[in-house]
Amino acid sequence: MRIRVVLCLMLVLLCYGAFAQDSARPAGERRTFGYGAESDFNSAFVWRGIVWSTRPVMQPSGWVSAYGFTLNTWSNLTLSDTPESVHLHTTELGLMYEREWKKLRIEPSVEAYLNRPPAEIEDPNTMEGSLKLSYPVGPLRIFTRHSLDVLAYGGSYSGEGGVGYEAHFTKRTALALIVRSGWASSKFNDVYIGLGKAALNFIGVEGSLTYHLKPSLYLRPHFEFSSIADRRLRAYLSSPTFVNFGLAMGIDF
């Protein structure tokens, strides 16, 4: 509980700094260096179409970017201290590189998952290598992402593909919509669901509305609908279809 309070206080202080510093930034400035932080409050914990908890969670994150590289950290913290929720406290550390080649955006990354399970639960730390590709088609952006575990669950693969749309109604307001589907190898589904079967795992829709209180300070209400597509996988999950609602507040310098 103390950690959550400290994280909230840190974000409030950073937001105060955003009000103080925005007036000094030239309009349209292109940055080679940037940083930010966000606190995202969600009604559930959903990861790659799998509902891990239907209880409210807080997901703080932070990032530093320079010359195409982004170093980020993300955590999942349950808001209810129950014995069954302890193993859901996890931290992700990632390093991503972004490059444009003609119109194709290429984003290789590596992510380390640091888990804190109780002694009776086996949930080792692991690492994934990922590659995301995206390409604009008119007002839409088509994307695909592929992830491969390279540590604890070698050979565990998952991928997804979809299409995204973003529209700016005003200088302060932006709407984003994403329709996507995900698939996985038999190893991935065996580890995370309990059934060793390669399948089209889920279909989903995401939407968000970002409102900038200041150029560097924003609020982002969002929702996510996710449904497990494979009939046999659905039988192994307590919530195969779910809607998650959230509210994020962040700063981006």
C-alpha positions in Angstrom: 0.0 0.0 0.0 2.8 2.4 0.8 4.4 1.8 -2.6 1.1 2.8 -4.3 0.7 6.0 -2.3 4.3 7.0 -3.1 3.7 6.4 -6.9 0.6 8.5 -6.8 2.4 11.3 -5.0 5.3 11.2 -7.5 2.9 11.5 -10.4 1.1 14.4 -8.8 4.4 16.2 -8.4 5.4 15.5 -12.0 2.0 16.8 -13.2 2.6 20.0 -11.2 5.9 20.3 -13.0 4.2 19.9 -16.4 2.1 23.0 -15.7 5.2 25.0 -14.8 7.3 23.9 -17.8 4.9 23.8 -20.8 5.0 27.5 -21.4 8.7 27.3 -22.1 8.4 24.7 -24.9 8.3 26.1 -28.4 5.2 25.0 -30.4 5.9 22.1 -32.8 9.3 21.4 -31.3 10.7 18.0 -32.5 12.6 16.3 -29.6 15.5 14.0 -29.7 15.1 13.3 -26.0 11.9 12.8 -24.0 10.5 11.2 -20.9 7.2 10.6 -19.3 5.1 8.8 -16.7 1.6 7.5 -16.4 -0.8 6.0 -13.8 -3.5 3.8 -15.4 -6.4 2.6 -13.2 -8.3 -0.4 -14.7 -11.3 -2.4 -13.7 -9.4 -5.6 -14.5 -6.0 -7.0 -15.5 -6.0 -8.2 -19.1 -2.9 -9.4 -20.9 -3.0 -10.7 -24.5 -6.7 -11.4 -24.4 -6.4 -13.4 -21.1 -8.2 -12.0 -18.0 -5.8 -12.5 -15.1 -8.0 -10.7 -12.5 -11.4 -9.1 -12.5 -10.5 -6.8 -9.6 -9.3 -3.2 -10.0 -5.6 -2.6 -10.6 -3.2 0.3 -10.9 -0.6 0.1 -13.7 2.1 2.8 -13.3 4.7 3.2 -16.1 7.5 5.5 -17.0 9.8 5.9 -20.1 12.8 7.7 -21.4 13.4 8.2 -25.1 16.5 9.3 -27.1 17.5 8.9 -30.7 14.9 6.3 -31.5 15.5 4.2 -28.4 12.9 4.0 -25.6 13.6 2.5 -22.2 10.4 1.8 -20.2 9.1 0.3 -17.1 5.6 -0.9 -16.3 4.0 -2.5 -13.2 0.7 -4.1 -12.3 -0.5 -3.6 -8.7 -3.7 -4.9 -7.4 -5.8 -2.5 -5.3 -7.0 -5.2 -3.0 -4.6 -7.0 -0.7 -5.8 -10.5 -0.9 -3.7 -13.7 -0.8 -4.8 -14.7 -4.3 -3.8 -11.3 -5.8 -0.1 -11.3 -4.6 1.2 -13.2 -7.6 -0.4 -10.6 -10.0 2.2 -8.0 -8.8 4.6 -7.9 -11.7 7.0 -5.5 -13.3 8.1 -5.3 -16.9 11.3 -3.6 -18.1 11.7 -3.0 -21.8 14.0 -1.5 -24.5 12.5 -0.6 -27.9 14.0 0.9 -31.0 11.8 2.7 -33.6 12.9 3.3 -37.2 11.0 4.5 -40.3 11.9 2.9 -43.7 9.9 4.7 -46.4 6.4 4.3 -44.9 7.1 1.1 -42.9 7.6 1.6 -39.2 9.9 -1.1 -37.6 10.0 -1.5 -33.9 12.1 -4.3 -32.4 12.1 -4.6 -28.6 13.1 -6.8 -25.7 11.0 -7.1 -22.5 11.9 -8.7 -19.2 9.1 -9.8 -16.9 10.0 -9.7 -13.2 7.4 -11.5 -11.1 6.8 -11.6 -7.4 4.9 -14.8 -6.7 4.4 -16.4 -3.3 6.5 -19.4 -2.4 3.9 -21.9 -3.3 3.4 -20.6 -6.9 5.9 -21.3 -9.7 6.1 -18.2 -11.9 9.7 -17.6 -12.9 11.1 -14.4 -14.4 11.4 -14.5 -18.2 12.2 -12.4 -21.2 10.8 -11.9 -24.7 12.0 -10.6 -28.0 9.4 -8.8 -30.1 9.1 -7.2 -33.5 6.2 -4.8 -34.4 5.6 -3.7 -38.0 3.1 -1.1 -39.1 2.1 0.7 -42.3 -0.3 3.5 -43.0 -3.2 3.0 -45.4 -5.1 6.2 -45.8 -6.4 7.2 -42.4 -5.7 3.7 -41.0 -2.5 2.0 -39.8 -2.2 -1.7 -40.3 0.1 -3.5 -37.8 1.4 -6.9 -36.7 3.5 -7.8 -33.6 5.3 -11.1 -32.9 6.8 -12.1 -29.6 9.1 -15.0 -28.7 10.1 -16.1 -25.2 13.9 -16.5 -25.0 14.3 -17.4 -21.3 12.1 -19.4 -19.0 9.6 -20.6 -21.7 11.8 -21.0 -24.7 9.7 -21.5 -27.9 6.6 -19.8 -26.5 5.3 -17.6 -29.3 2.4 -15.2 -29.6 1.4 -12.8 -32.3 -1.3 -10.3 -33.1 -2.4 -8.2 -36.0 -5.0 -5.5 -36.6 -5.8 -2.0 -37.8 -5.8 1.3 -35.9 -7.4 4.6 -36.5 -6.7 8.0 -34.8 -8.4 11.3 -35.3 -7.7 14.7 -33.7 -10.9 16.6 -33.1 -9.1 19.6 -31.6 -5.6 20.5 -30.6 -6.3 18.9 -27.2 -8.5 16.0 -28.0 -7.7 12.7 -29.9 -9.7 9.6 -30.5 -8.1 6.2 -31.1 -9.7 2.9 -32.1 -8.0 -0.5 -32.6 -9.5 -3.8 -33.9 -7.1 -6.7 -33.4 -6.8 -10.4 -33.1 -4.2 -12.6 -31.5 -2.8 -16.1 -31.9 -0.3 -18.2 -30.1 1.7 -21.4 -30.2 0.9 -24.6 -28.2 3.7 -23.8 -25.8 2.3 -20.3 -25.0 -1.2 -21.6 -24.4 0.1 -24.5 -22.3 2.1 -22.1 -20.1 -0.5 -19.3 -19.7 -3.8 -21.1 -20.2 -3.2 -24.8 -19.5 -4.0 -26.3 -22.8 -1.2 -27.2 -25.2 -2.9 -26.2 -28.5 -1.9 -23.7 -31.1 -4.9 -21.5 -31.8 -6.4 -18.2 -32.9 -6.6 -17.0 -29.3 -8.7 -13.8 -29.2 -10.4 -11.0 -31.0 -10.7 -7.6 -29.4 -11.6 -3.9 -29.8 -9.9 -1.0 -28.0 -10.9 2.6 -27.8 -9.5 5.7 -26.0 -10.1 9.5 -25.9 -7.0 11.5 -24.9 -7.6 15.0 -23.6 -4.6 17.3 -23.0 -5.1 19.6 -20.0 -1.7 21.0 -20.9 0.7 20.1 -23.8 2.5 17.7 -21.5 -0.4 16.6 -19.2 -3.2 14.4 -20.3 -6.2 12.3 -19.2 -7.1 9.2 -21.2 -10.3 7.3 -20.5 -10.3 4.0 -22.4 -12.0 0.6 -22.8 -11.1 -2.8 -24.1 -13.4 -5.6 -25.2 -11.7 -9.0 -25.5 -13.1 -12.5 -26.3 -11.3 -15.8 -26.6 -12.0 -17.2 -30.0 -11.1 -20.8 -29.7 -13.8 -23.0 -28.2 -11.4 -25.3 -26.3 -9.4 -22.5 -24.8 -12.6 -20.8 -23.6 -13.3 -23.8 -21.4 -10.1 -23.3 -19.5 -10.8 -19.7 -18.6 -13.2 -18.2 -16.0 -13.7 -15.0 -18.0 -13.3 -15.8 -21.7 -15.2 -12.7 -22.7 -14.7 -9.4 -20.8 -14.9 -5.6 -21.0 -12.3 -3.6 -19.2 -12.6 0.1 -18.4 -9.8 2.4 -17.3 -8.6 5.9 -16.8 -5.0 7.0 -17.3 -3.3 10.2 -16.3 0.1 11.0 -17.5 2.8 13.4 -18.5 5.0 13.4 -21.6 7.9 15.8 -22.0 
